[in-house]
Structure formats: C-alpha cells, structure tokens
Amino acid sequence: MFIQTESTPNPATLKFLPGQNVLEVGTADFPTEDAAEVSPLAKRIFSTGGVNGVFFGIDFVTVTKADDVEWDHIKPGVLGAIMEHYQSGQPVMAEDHAPSSGHADHEGEDSEIVNQIKELLDTRVRPAVAQDGGDITFHGFDRGVVYLHMQGACAGCPSSTLTLKMGIENLLRHYIPEVVEVRPVAA
C-alpha cells in the first residue's frame, strides 16, 4: 500500500491519500480524541501522539498536529497507523455510526433560500475545499447571515477567513440576493 501525502493551506494539517475510499459517502470530523471513539481508524491515528484532529473525506484523511510537534516527528507514525488500519480489515467507522452529509437541517420560511445555499455549497465550494483536505458545511441562516462550519484542514486555517469572506460570501451573494454576510461557527 502506497499512501500519498499533500500539504494543505493550513500548515498544521496534512492530507493523506491511501489510494482507496476512506468513506463511501459524506464526511466525518474528529476534533478531539474522545470524538474518535466511533472510528477505529481515527482512534489509531490519535494514538500515535501529537495529533489534535482527524477528518475523513471520501478518499482522504486529514490530520491536524499539535502546535508543539513537527511533522517530521509524527508523519511516519500517522502513515504507519493508516497502513496498519487498512491491513487489519477493520471498518473505518463503527457499524452504528454513519458519516453525515454535514449540512444542518433547516425548516421554515427560508427553506427555499437554504436549499439554494446548500446546492451552491455542494456544487461549487465543497469540491474545492476537499482538494485542500477540508470541508465547509451549512450550519444556519438567520436574517441574511449564513453560518458555516469549517472542518478538517479548513478549521483553524490562516486563510479560512479570506476564503469565507472573499470567496464563499461573494459567491452566495452573487447568486442569492437574500444573503448579506457569511460567518463561521465553532464546532
């Protein structure tokens, strides 16, 4: 098994490409070691030490390191953990924990606008940020303000504010006049 690695715009996060599907659909975010209890693969990666977060996409794993460690020190352990996991035959996720589409549900009078927002996110934004090892999902819409949740390499990325304001906000405002602002939300 050959696992490729790619840098991301977030220097604390690396993208690992195992050459096969990680998830069949959706994404899975593990911002803490406790959250990783539902994933044998995420638990194995956290156990290598120096890891602050793990995120799964369809065909990639992103790992966020602790501030006080260098990639040269933990990258071999993470590569080994991913390789061992796939050789073990264990599932990526526990059977009773399916990955999510990521978007929060929204009911009410704005549902048509929210559906347009989700469609633009799914077709224009999410594929681009997946290339960088992250994901951006809909969290809410209130009086013209779109709230988005940033995951994987996007969480804590120095350029995430620029991506939100100059990229996503401009895109949504262009296609959906009711959108006046985009704001991030914490996990």
C-alpha positions in Angstrom: 0.0 0.0 0.0 1.3 3.4 -1.0 -0.1 6.4 0.9 0.5 9.8 -0.7 0.6 13.0 1.4 -0.2 16.5 0.3 0.3 19.8 2.1 -2.8 22.0 2.7 -3.1 25.7 3.1 -3.2 25.1 6.8 0.4 24.4 7.9 -0.8 22.4 10.9 -2.7 19.9 8.7 -1.6 17.3 6.2 -3.7 15.4 3.7 -3.2 11.6 3.5 -4.4 9.8 0.3 -4.5 6.0 0.9 -5.4 5.2 -2.7 -8.8 3.8 -1.8 -12.1 5.1 -0.4 -12.0 6.1 3.2 -15.8 6.8 3.3 -18.4 5.7 0.9 -20.4 9.0 1.4 -20.2 12.2 3.4 -17.5 13.2 5.8 -16.5 12.5 9.4 -14.8 15.0 11.8 -13.0 14.1 14.9 -11.8 17.4 16.6 -10.8 15.5 19.8 -9.6 12.1 20.8 -12.9 11.4 22.7 -14.8 12.0 19.4 -12.7 9.4 17.7 -14.2 6.6 19.8 -16.6 5.8 17.0 -13.8 5.2 14.4 -11.1 2.5 14.7 -9.0 4.4 12.2 -9.3 7.8 13.9 -8.5 6.2 17.3 -5.4 4.6 15.8 -4.2 7.9 14.3 -4.8 9.8 17.6 -2.8 7.0 19.5 0.3 8.0 17.5 0.6 11.1 19.7 0.9 14.8 18.7 -2.4 14.7 16.9 -5.1 17.4 17.6 -7.7 16.4 15.0 -8.6 13.9 12.3 -11.0 14.4 9.4 -12.3 11.9 6.8 -13.4 12.7 3.3 -14.4 10.2 0.5 -10.8 9.4 -0.5 -8.6 11.2 2.0 -7.7 11.6 5.7 -6.5 14.9 7.0 -4.6 15.1 10.3 -4.0 18.2 12.3 -1.0 18.2 14.5 -0.4 19.8 17.9 1.4 23.1 17.9 4.4 21.8 19.8 5.3 19.0 17.4 6.8 18.9 14.0 5.5 16.9 11.0 8.9 15.2 10.7 8.4 13.6 14.1 4.8 12.4 13.7 4.2 11.8 10.0 5.9 8.4 9.9 3.6 7.2 12.8 0.5 8.5 11.1 1.4 6.8 7.9 2.0 3.6 9.8 -1.3 3.9 11.6 -3.2 4.3 8.4 -1.4 1.4 6.7 -1.9 -0.9 9.8 -5.6 0.0 9.8 -6.2 -0.9 6.2 -4.2 -4.2 6.6 -6.3 -5.1 9.7 -9.5 -5.2 7.8 -11.4 -3.2 10.4 -14.1 -0.8 9.3 -13.3 3.0 9.2 -16.4 3.7 11.3 -18.2 1.7 13.9 -21.2 0.0 12.4 -23.7 2.2 14.3 -22.0 5.5 13.3 -22.6 6.5 9.7 -20.8 9.6 8.2 -23.0 12.6 7.7 -23.8 14.9 4.7 -22.6 17.6 7.0 -25.4 20.1 6.5 -27.7 21.1 9.3 -31.4 20.8 8.8 -33.4 23.9 8.3 -37.1 24.3 8.4 -39.3 27.3 7.9 -40.0 30.2 5.6 -36.4 30.4 4.4 -36.2 26.8 3.3 -36.1 27.6 -0.4 -33.1 30.0 0.2 -31.4 27.5 2.4 -31.8 24.8 -0.3 -30.1 27.2 -2.8 -27.3 27.8 -0.3 -26.7 24.1 0.2 -26.8 23.4 -3.5 -24.1 26.1 -4.2 -22.0 24.8 -1.3 -22.3 21.2 -2.6 -21.5 22.1 -6.2 -19.1 25.0 -6.0 -17.5 25.2 -2.6 -17.2 21.7 -1.1 -15.3 20.1 -4.0 -12.7 22.9 -3.9 -12.1 22.7 -0.2 -12.0 18.9 -0.3 -9.0 19.4 -2.6 -7.3 21.1 0.3 -8.3 18.4 2.8 -11.3 20.1 4.4 -15.0 20.7 4.3 -17.4 23.5 4.8 -21.0 22.8 5.8 -24.2 24.7 6.3 -25.0 25.4 9.9 -27.7 28.0 9.8 -29.4 31.0 8.1 -30.8 34.0 10.0 -31.8 37.4 8.6 -29.4 37.3 5.7 -26.5 35.8 7.6 -25.2 32.3 6.6 -23.4 30.4 9.3 -20.9 27.8 8.1 -19.0 25.1 9.9 -15.4 24.6 8.8 -13.8 21.1 9.2 -10.6 19.3 8.6 -7.8 21.5 7.1 -10.3 24.4 7.0 -10.7 24.5 10.7 -8.0 26.9 12.1 -6.5 27.6 8.7 -4.9 31.0 8.5 -6.6 31.7 5.1 -10.1 30.5 6.2 -11.4 34.0 6.9 -10.3 35.1 3.5 -11.9 32.0 1.9 -15.2 32.7 3.8 -15.4 36.5 3.1 -13.9 36.9 -0.3 -14.8 33.6 -1.8 -17.9 32.0 -0.4 -19.6 35.2 0.7 -19.2 36.8 -2.7 -20.4 33.6 -4.5 -23.5 33.3 -2.3 -24.3 37.0 -2.5 -24.0 36.9 -6.3 -26.5 34.0 -6.8 -28.7 34.6 -3.8 -29.6 38.3 -3.1 -31.0 37.5 0.3 -27.6 36.6 1.6 -25.8 39.6 3.1 -23.0 38.0 5.1 -21.2 34.7 5.9 -19.9 33.9 9.3 -18.0 30.8 10.7 -19.3 28.8 13.7 -17.3 26.8 16.2 -17.7 23.1 16.3 
